[in-house]
Amino acid sequence: MKALVAKDYGDVDQLELREMPEPEVGPGDVRVKVAAASINPIDWKLLAGARRKLMELHFPAILGRDASGEVLEVGANVKSLRRGDRVLGLVFGSFAEQVVAAENAWAKLPPGLDAIEAAALPLVGLTGAQLADRVEPAKGRTILVTGALGGVGRVAVFVAKSAGATVWAGVRRSQLQAASQLGADRVVAVDDDAGIAELPELDAIADTVNGDTIAKLLPRLKKDGQLGSVLGEPAAAKERGVRTHAILTQPDPKRLEDLARAMAYGRLAMQVQKRFPLAQTADAIRLARAGGAGKVLVIP
């Protein structure tokens, strides 16, 4: 099979398209023909060696955490999937024509959801949902989601709002108009002191940005308020004695299928910025790393 491999730690010049052996299937595994994968910050951070404590790469290494496609083979102990099923999943090594992952990494693709578009969802979808869950959204609670226009943020807004919470979507001033389509109760510019001053007392913050922004927002959090973060404990939280619930995304096939169904029904929108062929993954990473609206997809 063709795969985009990293030869060593470094930048995207270390990536190379190669013929690689097809991945082997264990008793609890599922092998999938990849329809699409998507770029996430973890990809270029792993490539740069910035996450070696989290995950050491063994070269040649295949990056990629999101995948969608069709099941080619299932292991002897797999019960929920069979050959021919359309799936999406949170995996390792999806920048390739095929990928193998454990059964619980995969969810069935609902009717009506395009297989390529679905590749935008797994990592950001599960991260956003688990971030929102961690700050306990419910009726009567007011929650601020920072970075609300990003993939993780927009899912956190959707999940918190679906749970009945009053949700404020925190974005940059330049994003206020675009964020009005998120379905939050209110939109606020969190890079503007005047915008921050508009905020009520918050029961919780679901944070995806950290830095100076969260430092300015923490005074709006109730004394017993909750802070969830996808970026670890902010220094400002430690200084103020605010306990941080740090999120490390876990596979959850049922939750992933629910989110995919919400996409299929148009209740959750995941923007796609551009698609690239597998051979141009280096360019795809450059574009994603530069920032912008929407996910960047890679198609084998």
N, C-alpha and C positions, 0 to 999 in steps of 0.2 A: 504494500500500500504506500501511497505518497503521504509524507508528513512533513511539517515545518518543524525542524529541530534547532535547539540552541546548542552550539558547539562548546561554549564556555560562558562564564559570567561576563557581562558587559552591556553594550547597547544592541540595537537591532541589527547591526552589521554582523553579529554573531549568529544570526538566524539563517538557515539554509534548507531548501527543499530537497528531501532525500527519499529514496525507496527504503522502507523499513519493514521488518517482519510484521505480519498481522498479530494483534494482541491475543494472548491466550485466554481462554475462558475457564474460570474455576467453577466449582459446584454451585456457588451462590451468585455468579456473575451473569451479566447480560452484555452481549456484543452488539454494537449499533453501527449501522452505516450512517455517517454524519451528513446531515443536510446542511447544517450551518453551525457555526460557533460564534461567540462574541468576545470582544476585547473588554477586559476589566483592568483596573489599576494594579491588581495583584500580579498580572502577567509581566508588566515591565518592571515592577518592584522585585519579583523573583529573579528575572533576567539580570537585573543590576546587582543582585546579591544583597539587596537591602532587607530581605526577609529570611536570611539564612538560619536564624534561630528558630523560625517558624517551620521552614521547610528547606532542607538541603537538596539542591539539584544534583542528579547523577547524569553526567553527559555521555552520549547525546541525549538531551532532555526534550520532551514534547510538552509545551505549555498549553494553556486553555482550560477554563473551568466550566464553561457553559457548552451544552450540546443539545441539538435536536436531530431527529432522524428516524430511521426504521430499524426495528430489531432484526438482526441476522441470525443470532444464536443465543440460547439460554442454557445456563448450567443445570445440572441434574436436580438441584434443590430449589430452583426458582419456580414459584407458584403463580405469581400475579401477572406475568408477562409471557408472551409467546412470539415466535417468529412472525414477522409481518406487522406487529403492532407499531403504531406511530408514537414516539415518546419524546420527552425533553428531560434533561437531567443536570444535576450538579456533579461534575466529574473532574478528573484530572487527565490531561493529555488530549484535548479535543481538537487541537490544530492538526488534524489528520483526517484521512478518508474513513477510518474506523476508530472506535474507542470502546474500551471495556470498563465497566464499573459495576459495583455491587447492586443487587436488585433494589435496595432502598434508596439508591441515587436517582431512580427513574420514576417519572409519572407519565401516565397516558396522556396523549395530546387529545383534547376534546374536539369534536367535529366543529368545523367553522374556523379553526385557528390555523393559519398558514404555518407550515413547518419551519420555514426560514425565519419568519418574524418571531416565532416562539423561542428561538435561540437567545433573544435579548433578555429573557426573563429569569432563568434559574438562580444565579448568584445574587443579583440585585433584588429579585423578588423575595427569596427566602430571607435575605439579610434585612430588608425593609420590614417584612412581616414580623420577624423575631425581635427586631428593635422596637417596633410598636407594642408588641405583646409584653415586652419587659417593663414598660412604663404603665402597664395596666389601664388601657383606655376603657372608659365606661361612661354611661350617661351621668352628667353632672361634673365630669372632670374636664379641665381645660389643658390642652396639650399643644405645645409648639414643636413643629418639625422643622429643623434647619436644613438648608440645601434641598428644599422641597421639590425643585424641578429636576433634580438628578434622579436616576433610576431607583436608588434606595429610598430617597426622600419621597418620591411620588407614591411608592408602594406603602410606606409608613403612613402617609396621609390617608390613603385609601383604607387601610386596615383600621386605623384609629377612628376614622369617620364611620366606618361600617359597624364599629363596636358602640357607637352612640356618643362618643366624646365630642366636645367642642374643639375644633382643630384650627390652629393658626398655622399657615404656611409661611415659613421664613425664607426669603429669597433676597437677591441683590436688587437695588433700585431699578436697574435696567431690565429686570425680569418680571416686574410687577404685572404687566399686562398679560404676559404668557402664563403666569401662575394663576390668573383668574379662572383658568379652565380646569384646575386641578380638583375642584369640588370641595375645597376647604371652606370653613365658615368665614374666615378672614385671611387676607394676605398682608404681610408686613415686610418692609425693607429692613433687614437686620444689619445692613452695613451703613445704616443711617441712625444717628442718635435720636432724631425726632421720631423715627419709626419705632425704635425700641421703647421710647417713652409712651407710645400708644398701647403697649401690651398690658393686659391685666395681670393680676397675680396668677402664676402658673402652677398647676398641680404637677406637671412633668414637662421635661424637654427631651425630645428624641433627636439627638445631635449627629450630624454627618459631616461637620466642618471643623470643629475644634478651634484652636487659636484664639485670636483677639475677639472673634465674634462670640464664642461661648463665654469668654471672660466678661463681656459686657452684658450678656443675657442672664447670667446666674443670679444677679440681684433681683430679677423678676420672679425667681423660683421661691415657692413657699419654703418655710424652714424645714418642713418634713417632706418637701417635694422630691420627686424622683428624676434622676438624670440617666438616660440611656445613651450609649455612645458606640459607634462602630470604629472609633479611632483610639480606643484605650482611655485611660483616665486623664482628663485635662488637668494641667498644673493648677489652673484657677479653681477647679473643684476641690482639689486637695487642700489648697490654701483656705478655702471657705468651709471646709469640713463637710462638703456635700459628697455623699457616697455615689460612686459611679457604677452603673451596671454595664460592664463592657460586653459587647456582643461578639461571639465567635460563631459564625454561621454553621448550622448543622443540617444534614439532609433531612427532609421531611416530605415524602412523596405525596401524602394526602394534602398537605398545605400547598405544595407546588401545583397539584392538579386543580385545587380550588382557585388559585391565582390564574392559572391558564384558562380556566372556564370563565373567570371574570374578564379576561382579555377577549376571549371569543365572543362574549355577549356585549362587548363595548363598554363595560363598566370600569375597566382599568386599561389605560392607554400607556404603551411603552413606545416612545419615539425611537425611530431608527434613522440615524444620520446618513450612513452610506454603507454599501456592500463592497467587499473586495474578494477577488479570487484568492485561494490559499497561497499561491506563489507571491502575492503582494501583501502578505501579513505584516511585513516590516512597515510598509506605508500605512497600513491600517492602524498599527500601534502608534505611529507618529501622529496620526490624525486624532486618535482617541486621547493621547497624552496631552495634546494641545488644548483640549477642552472643546466644548460645543454642545449643541442641543441634540441629544439622542445617542443611542448605542451605535457602535461600529461593528458590523458583522463580517465574518470570514466564511466563504463558501468553497468547500473542496471541489 
